[in-house]
Amino acid sequence: MTYYSTKIRAVALAAASSLALTGCLLSPGAFTSELQLMKDGTFSYSYDGEIQMLALSKLAQMADKPEEFKAECYDEEFEERECTLAETNEQRAEWDAAASQREAKQKEEAENMKAFLGGIDPSNPEAAQELADKLARQRGWEEVTYKGDGLFDVDFRISGTMTHDFAFPVIEKMPMGNMFVTMVLRDGGQVRVDAPGFAAQGGGNPMQGMMAGMAGLAQMSEGSEGQDPGKIVVPEGTFTIVTDGRILANNTDEGPVAHSRGEALVWEISPRTEQAPTALITFD
């Protein structure tokens, strides 16, 4: 095992833990999603597919495990070598001196994460099912099934009138961080739609790219560490907007196509998607 593999894994785990606390809490996986906006003032939204909560993933759990002391020494070519007794004793003394500081930091991070998750303790084996039950009580979440590794299979459907803005997903008692889809009403009968969660890289959503990158870095050292870092999903599916309004702007490849209810804008989302879907629609 080289110096690089050890450090790469450490960086990946630290980044995965911090991302969960800096807004990249949820990520779409394989999905099909549709938003309908109609002249009569009604809208409907559906999301059928995977959603991953990073805080419940294997990668985050690995990052949260207490560190164990291990003396590490390297030669001039950054290859790991056996430490001398003096080097081991010196590193052990430094490690023991920082024990209380590490414990306090870990406790603080655990409390912060619990508060961020609306009171759900991610270290609790029942945390995932607790979240699934919580979502099932909210309007629109027709089915929520936990698949393991922080991954949920969901069927979300909701409809209403365009008298207010809309965002998905929203989870009770949790801060609104990374939204998959937002609908914002403007004066003059205009509606702006953005789907920042449906871009894996580039200018669409850099956080999504960081999540996938951190998982890849952790997996680089999987064989040598003997641990499975799990999988961080990236968006892959289709997002469609259906409307009988007038489309003023959009960033699809093909533009509007005919639909039984008016016109449709279709985005094919993959790990290579760079721009998040966006559209501006008016109802004259």
GIJO-V480922 format. One record per backbone hydrogen bond with DSSP energy under -0.5 kcal/mol. CO is the residue of the C=O (numbers start at 0). NH is the residue of the N-H. If there is no record, write none. Layout:
{{CO | NH} {CO | NH}}
//
This chain:
{{0 | 79} {1 | 5} {2 | 6} {3 | 7} {4 | 8} {5 | 9} {6 | 10} {7 | 11} {8 | 12} {9 | 13} {10 | 14} {11 | 15} {12 | 16} {13 | 17} {14 | 18} {15 | 19} {16 | 20} {17 | 20} {18 | 21} {18 | 23} {22 | 24} {22 | 177} {24 | 53} {26 | 51} {28 | 235} {29 | 49} {30 | 237} {31 | 47} {32 | 239} {33 | 45} {34 | 241} {35 | 43} {36 | 243} {37 | 40} {40 | 161} {41 | 37} {42 | 159} {43 | 35} {44 | 157} {45 | 33} {46 | 48} {46 | 155} {47 | 31} {48 | 153} {49 | 28} {50 | 151} {51 | 26} {51 | 53} {52 | 55} {53 | 56} {56 | 60} {57 | 61} {58 | 62} {59 | 63} {60 | 64} {61 | 64} {72 | 80} {74 | 77} {77 | 2} {78 | 74} {80 | 72} {83 | 87} {84 | 88} {85 | 89} {86 | 90} {87 | 91} {88 | 92} {89 | 93} {90 | 94} {91 | 95} {92 | 96} {93 | 97} {94 | 97} {95 | 98} {97 | 101} {98 | 102} {99 | 103} {100 | 104} {101 | 105} {102 | 106} {103 | 107} {104 | 108} {105 | 109} {106 | 110} {107 | 111} {108 | 112} {109 | 113} {110 | 114} {111 | 115} {112 | 116} {113 | 118} {114 | 117} {115 | 174} {116 | 119} {119 | 121} {120 | 123} {123 | 126} {125 | 129} {126 | 130} {127 | 131} {128 | 132} {129 | 133} {130 | 134} {131 | 135} {132 | 136} {133 | 136} {133 | 137} {134 | 137} {137 | 140} {139 | 141} {139 | 156} {142 | 154} {144 | 152} {147 | 150} {149 | 52} {150 | 146} {150 | 147} {151 | 50} {151 | 153} {152 | 144} {153 | 48} {154 | 141} {154 | 142} {155 | 46} {157 | 44} {159 | 42} {160 | 162} {165 | 182} {167 | 179} {167 | 180} {170 | 173} {174 | 176} {176 | 178} {179 | 196} {179 | 197} {180 | 167} {181 | 193} {182 | 165} {183 | 191} {185 | 188} {185 | 189} {188 | 282} {189 | 185} {190 | 192} {190 | 280} {191 | 183} {192 | 278} {193 | 181} {194 | 197} {194 | 276} {195 | 198} {200 | 203} {200 | 204} {204 | 207} {204 | 208} {205 | 209} {206 | 210} {207 | 211} {208 | 212} {209 | 213} {210 | 214} {211 | 215} {212 | 216} {213 | 217} {214 | 218} {215 | 219} {216 | 220} {217 | 220} {218 | 221} {220 | 224} {221 | 225} {221 | 226} {226 | 228} {230 | 232} {235 | 30} {236 | 268} {237 | 32} {238 | 266} {239 | 34} {240 | 264} {241 | 36} {242 | 262} {244 | 246} {245 | 247} {245 | 281} {248 | 279} {256 | 263} {258 | 261} {261 | 258} {262 | 242} {263 | 256} {264 | 240} {266 | 238} {266 | 268} {268 | 236} {269 | 199} {269 | 272} {272 | 199} {272 | 200} {273 | 203} {276 | 194} {277 | 250} {278 | 192} {279 | 247} {279 | 248} {280 | 190} {281 | 245} {281 | 283}}
//
